[in-house]
Amino acid sequence: MEIRIDDLRGVEIARFLEEHLCDMRAVSPPESKHALDLDGLRQPCITFWTLWDSGELLACGALKELDAETGEVKSMRSRSNLRRTGLGSRMLVHLLAEAKRRRYKQLYLETGAMPFFEPARRLYLKHGFSYCGPFGSYRLDPNSVHMVLDL
């Protein structure tokens, strides 16, 4: 398996992220959907990685720099038929290593509060994240959960 920076121009990642956005639309009300589309992910403050095996896209994840000492995990996703197989953990470990390399002191994330997101919340807790209040431009929202990890 290989994790590499992705320029978000390939057909595979466009399809993969469209599936992600469809899932988010299906389980999150519009005012609580924080998943970014391709253009949103192409911001200079975001680095996006994809995980591949034998030419097949399996997972993705991104880091958004909030400031020189703080980052945010964005767009974590595994192929739906491979969820709960360790791919998310593998991507998250990569993002954590990169955050430490960048010397971030804190890493935040936002995920859903609904049952659909329970496996994601368990993954983040397993890797040391804890619950916190809204950060950055996020607001208190019953459909969102905010988490932080001190690095």
Disulfide bonds with the S-S distance in Angstrom:
none
